[in-house]
Amino acid sequence: MSSTRLGLLFVSLAGILWGTGGLALEILRDHSSMSVLTVSAYRMLVAAVVLVAASFVLRRGPRLVALVQAHPVRAAVVGLGTGAYQALYFGSVATAGVTVATVVSLGLAPVLLAVVDLVRARRRTAARSTVRLTLVVGAALSGLVLVSAASGASAVGPRPVLGLLLAIASGSVYAATTALGGTLLASDGVDPLALTTVATTAGAVGLVPVALAGGGPFVTSDPTTLGTLAYLGVFTMALAYGLFYAGLRTTRSGAAVVATLLEPVTAAVAAAVVLGERLGPAGIVGSVLILAAVVGLEE
């Protein structure tokens, strides 16, 4: 398997893992009254602890130190950006509804990064690449709209204008964070595990105070809640972002973000299988379009 295809596989697996986060949140809501911000902070904190431990067990400490010494600001910005776009997204969900937040925040990022990829492409096949990339992004966005609409979360929140602005900010920060992370990995030979560890730790440092300011409860003894928080931190954060940054080494940032649209597809399928929610014809068509877009990313 070529490095490009392997990178795309890693990014796709990250999107699938992220897609299971919605189901985990539903389980948490049934067992705990923790706010979404508190859950997000725990998620990043657990991931940071796991990644720091893994870095030392795998003897990646020197690479971790080298990254902090060489690129402290950029690595911290990637982490803070990761925490920021999640907080902005959750704010958009609360004020504009899930559909608007999902379509705008997840849909804007691949468009912005596709434009960046086209500007950077200085080759004779630029025209052909433009048409191909336009078709891929168009199919992905169409699928995203259909999957989001089919999820049954079409209700508009209490402050739709503010929610729309928050979703735009979330998508923009997501795109910028992905582009910056990709630049670090491709240009400077940064170790993916080191970047994931430093970025996640910085994100936790930035998000925990915000969660504390938002109010409790912060502590629970419920085993289901504790297990779900551990799953979110280990699998949907530490492992998923490790795969994502490993994939970014050989995958264009625009293509990577399109691949991560497998997240809403996974979420919809998981809800249909576990919670008994109907995917419906629109959801099925949308899922097929996103899968076709991901396949179309291969050179």
C-alpha positions in Angstrom: 0.0 0.0 0.0 1.4 3.4 -1.0 2.1 6.0 1.7 -0.6 8.2 0.3 -3.3 5.5 0.6 -2.0 4.5 4.0 -2.3 8.1 5.1 -5.8 8.4 3.8 -6.7 5.2 5.6 -5.4 6.6 8.9 -7.4 9.8 8.5 -10.5 7.8 7.6 -10.1 5.6 10.7 -9.8 8.8 12.7 -13.1 10.1 11.2 -14.8 6.8 12.1 -13.6 7.0 15.7 -14.8 10.6 16.0 -18.2 9.4 14.7 -18.6 7.2 17.7 -18.3 10.2 20.0 -21.9 11.2 19.5 -23.2 7.8 20.7 -20.9 8.1 23.7 -22.3 11.5 24.5 -25.8 10.1 24.4 -24.8 7.5 26.9 -23.3 10.1 29.2 -26.4 12.2 29.1 -28.4 9.2 30.4 -26.1 8.8 33.3 -24.7 12.2 34.2 -25.6 15.9 34.2 -22.1 17.1 33.3 -22.1 19.9 30.7 -20.7 19.3 27.3 -17.8 21.6 28.1 -16.9 19.6 31.1 -17.1 16.4 29.1 -14.8 17.9 26.4 -12.3 19.0 29.0 -12.2 15.5 30.5 -11.8 14.1 27.1 -8.7 16.2 26.3 -7.3 15.7 29.8 -7.6 11.9 29.7 -6.1 11.9 26.2 -3.2 14.1 27.4 -2.3 11.8 30.3 -2.5 8.7 28.1 -0.4 10.3 25.3 2.3 11.6 27.7 2.5 8.1 29.3 2.7 6.4 25.8 5.4 8.8 24.7 7.7 7.8 27.6 6.8 4.1 27.4 7.7 4.1 23.7 10.8 6.2 24.4 9.6 9.2 22.4 10.6 11.6 25.2 13.5 13.1 23.2 11.2 13.8 20.2 8.6 15.4 22.5 11.3 17.7 24.0 12.7 18.4 20.5 9.2 19.5 19.3 8.6 21.8 22.3 12.1 23.4 21.8 11.8 23.8 18.1 8.1 24.7 17.6 6.6 25.6 21.0 4.2 28.3 19.7 2.9 26.4 16.6 2.4 23.2 18.5 0.5 25.0 21.2 -1.6 26.8 18.6 -2.6 23.5 17.1 -3.7 22.2 20.5 -5.5 25.4 21.5 -7.2 25.5 18.1 -8.4 21.9 18.6 -10.0 22.8 21.9 -11.3 26.1 20.4 -13.1 24.6 17.4 -14.8 22.0 19.6 -16.0 24.6 22.0 -17.2 26.8 19.2 -19.0 23.8 17.6 -20.8 22.9 20.8 -21.8 26.6 21.2 -23.2 26.6 17.7 -25.2 23.4 18.5 -26.7 25.1 21.6 -27.6 28.3 19.8 -28.4 27.2 16.2 -29.2 23.5 16.3 -27.2 20.4 15.4 -27.9 20.5 11.6 -26.7 24.1 11.1 -23.7 23.5 13.3 -22.7 20.3 11.6 -23.2 21.4 8.0 -21.6 24.8 8.4 -18.6 23.9 10.6 -17.8 20.5 9.0 -18.7 21.7 5.5 -16.7 25.0 5.5 -13.4 23.4 6.4 -12.9 21.2 3.3 -14.0 24.1 1.0 -11.4 26.5 2.6 -8.6 23.9 2.5 -9.6 22.9 -1.1 -9.0 26.5 -2.2 -5.7 26.5 -0.4 -4.7 23.2 -2.2 -5.7 24.7 -5.6 -3.7 27.9 -4.9 -0.6 25.8 -4.0 -0.9 23.5 -7.0 1.4 24.9 -9.7 1.5 22.2 -12.3 0.2 21.5 -15.8 -2.6 19.3 -14.6 -4.1 22.1 -12.4 -7.2 22.4 -14.6 -8.0 18.7 -14.4 -7.2 18.7 -10.7 -9.6 21.6 -10.2 -12.5 19.8 -11.8 -11.8 16.6 -9.9 -11.4 18.4 -6.5 -14.6 20.4 -7.2 -16.6 17.1 -7.8 -15.1 15.5 -4.7 -15.9 18.4 -2.4 -19.3 18.9 -4.0 -20.2 15.2 -3.4 -18.9 15.4 0.1 -20.8 18.5 1.0 -24.0 17.2 -0.6 -23.7 14.0 1.4 -23.1 16.0 4.6 -26.2 18.0 4.1 -28.3 14.9 3.5 -26.9 12.9 6.4 -27.4 15.9 8.8 -30.9 16.5 7.6 -31.7 12.8 7.9 -30.5 12.6 11.5 -33.7 14.2 12.7 -31.9 17.1 14.3 -33.5 19.8 12.1 -34.7 22.0 14.9 -33.3 25.5 14.9 -31.8 26.8 18.1 -32.9 29.9 20.1 -30.2 32.2 18.6 -29.6 31.1 15.0 -27.6 34.1 13.9 -25.1 33.7 16.7 -25.0 30.0 16.2 -24.3 30.5 12.5 -21.4 32.8 13.3 -20.0 30.3 15.8 -20.3 27.5 13.3 -18.3 29.6 10.7 -15.7 30.4 13.3 -15.5 26.7 14.2 -15.1 25.6 10.6 -12.4 28.3 10.0 -10.4 27.3 13.1 -10.7 23.6 12.2 -9.3 24.3 8.7 -6.5 26.5 10.0 -5.6 24.0 12.7 -5.5 21.2 10.2 -3.4 23.2 7.8 -0.9 24.2 10.5 -0.6 20.6 11.8 -0.1 19.4 8.2 2.7 22.0 7.7 4.5 21.0 10.8 4.4 17.3 9.9 5.3 17.6 6.2 7.8 20.4 6.3 9.6 19.9 9.5 9.6 16.2 10.0 7.7 16.4 13.3 6.8 13.0 14.9 3.0 12.5 14.8 2.9 11.1 18.4 4.9 14.1 19.7 2.6 16.6 17.9 -0.5 14.8 19.2 0.8 14.8 22.7 1.9 18.4 22.8 -1.2 19.6 21.0 -3.6 17.6 23.2 -1.9 18.8 26.4 -2.1 22.4 25.3 -5.7 22.0 24.4 -6.5 20.5 27.8 -4.7 23.4 29.5 -6.9 25.8 27.5 -10.2 24.0 27.8 -10.2 23.0 31.5 -10.4 26.6 32.8 -13.3 27.3 30.4 -15.1 24.2 31.7 -14.5 25.2 35.3 -16.0 28.6 34.6 -19.0 27.0 33.0 -20.1 25.4 36.3 -20.4 21.8 37.6 -20.9 19.0 38.4 -17.3 18.0 37.8 -17.1 14.7 39.8 -19.0 11.4 39.4 -18.8 7.9 40.8 -21.1 6.3 38.2 -19.1 3.5 36.5 -20.8 4.0 33.2 -19.9 7.7 33.1 -16.3 7.0 34.1 -16.0 4.3 31.5 -17.5 6.5 28.8 -15.2 9.4 29.7 -12.3 7.1 29.4 -13.5 5.8 26.0 -13.8 9.4 24.8 -10.4 10.3 25.9 -8.5 7.2 24.8 -10.2 6.3 21.5 -12.0 9.5 20.2 -9.1 11.8 21.2 -5.7 10.1 21.8 -6.0 7.3 19.2 -8.1 9.3 16.7 -5.8 12.3 16.6 -2.8 10.1 16.6 -4.1 8.5 13.4 -5.2 11.8 12.0 -1.7 13.5 12.4 0.0 10.3 11.2 -2.2 10.4 8.1 -1.5 14.1 7.5 2.2 13.4 6.9 1.3 12.0 3.4 -2.2 13.4 2.8 -3.1 16.9 1.7 -5.0 18.8 4.4 -8.0 19.4 2.2 -8.2 15.7 1.3 -7.8 14.8 5.0 -10.7 17.0 6.1 -13.0 15.5 3.4 -12.0 12.0 4.6 -13.0 13.0 8.2 -16.6 13.5 6.9 -16.9 9.8 7.6 -17.6 11.1 11.2 -21.2 12.0 10.6 -21.7 8.9 8.5 -20.4 6.7 11.4 -22.5 8.7 13.9 -25.7 8.1 11.8 -25.0 4.4 11.3 -24.2 3.9 15.0 -27.4 5.7 16.0 -29.4 3.5 13.6 -27.8 0.3 14.9 -27.6 1.0 18.6 -30.4 3.5 19.3 -32.8 2.3 16.6 -32.9 5.6 14.8 -33.9 5.4 11.2 -31.3 6.5 8.7 -33.8 6.9 5.9 -33.3 7.2 2.1 -31.7 10.7 2.4 -29.3 9.5 5.0 -28.3 6.4 2.9 -27.8 8.5 -0.2 -25.8 11.1 1.8 -23.6 8.3 3.2 -22.9 6.9 -0.2 -22.0 10.3 -1.5 -19.5 10.9 1.3 -18.0 7.4 0.8 -17.7 8.0 -2.9 -16.0 11.4 -2.2 -13.4 9.6 0.1 -12.7 7.0 -2.6 -12.4 9.8 -5.2 -9.6 11.3 -3.1 -7.1 8.6 -4.2 -4.7 9.9 -6.8 
